[in-house]
């Protein structure tokens, strides 16, 4: 696989996560007959935040992968960051789906996402400054 094919793999996997999160919000809206906002429904709010959190983080991680590929990092680095981020987002979504969104997956997902961002930033800065 080329570097950009590796990046495309993680973009595709994350593109598959997004509609699942969207559908979960839509299903709850239909079931509770809530068209706007969360209507005070805590389960709908948790689903909305799970979706929103994904939207808030995924673009940055995927841009980071593209930047790393542009700087010709090792394929294993792309796989590590792509895998850790994707697993983190899955864990976070699963944790948010637990009663009152206190699932351990939420914390694990947040930690994996933060590690991905910090790791990518470190490698990008290293490649730019040191070469």
Residue pairs with C-beta under 8 A, 6 or more apart in sequence:
1 9
1 75
3 68
3 69
3 72
3 73
3 75
3 78
4 69
6 65
6 69
6 75
6 78
6 79
6 82
7 62
7 65
7 66
7 69
7 78
7 82
9 82
10 62
10 65
10 78
10 82
10 83
10 85
10 86
11 62
11 65
13 82
13 86
14 58
14 61
14 62
14 85
14 86
14 89
17 54
17 58
17 86
17 89
17 90
17 93
18 51
18 54
18 55
18 58
20 93
21 47
21 50
21 51
21 54
21 93
22 51
24 47
24 50
24 51
24 97
25 44
25 47
25 48
25 51
28 34
28 41
28 43
28 44
28 47
29 35
29 44
32 39
32 41
32 44
34 41
34 44
38 44
38 45
38 48
42 100
46 96
46 97
46 100
46 101
47 96
47 97
49 96
49 101
50 92
50 93
50 96
50 97
50 101
53 92
53 96
54 89
54 92
54 93
57 89
57 113
58 89
60 117
61 81
61 85
61 113
61 116
61 117
61 120
64 81
64 116
64 117
64 120
64 121
64 124
65 78
65 81
65 82
65 120
67 120
67 124
68 77
68 78
68 81
68 120
68 123
68 124
68 127
69 78
71 124
71 127
71 128
73 123
73 127
77 123
80 119
81 116
81 119
81 120
84 112
84 115
84 116
84 119
85 112
85 113
85 116
87 112
88 108
88 109
88 110
88 111
88 112
88 113
88 115
88 116
89 109
89 113
90 109
91 105
91 106
91 108
91 109
91 112
92 105
92 106
92 108
92 109
92 110
92 113
93 105
93 109
94 103
94 105
94 109
95 101
95 102
95 103
95 104
95 105
95 106
95 107
95 108
95 109
96 103
96 105
96 106
97 103
98 105
98 106
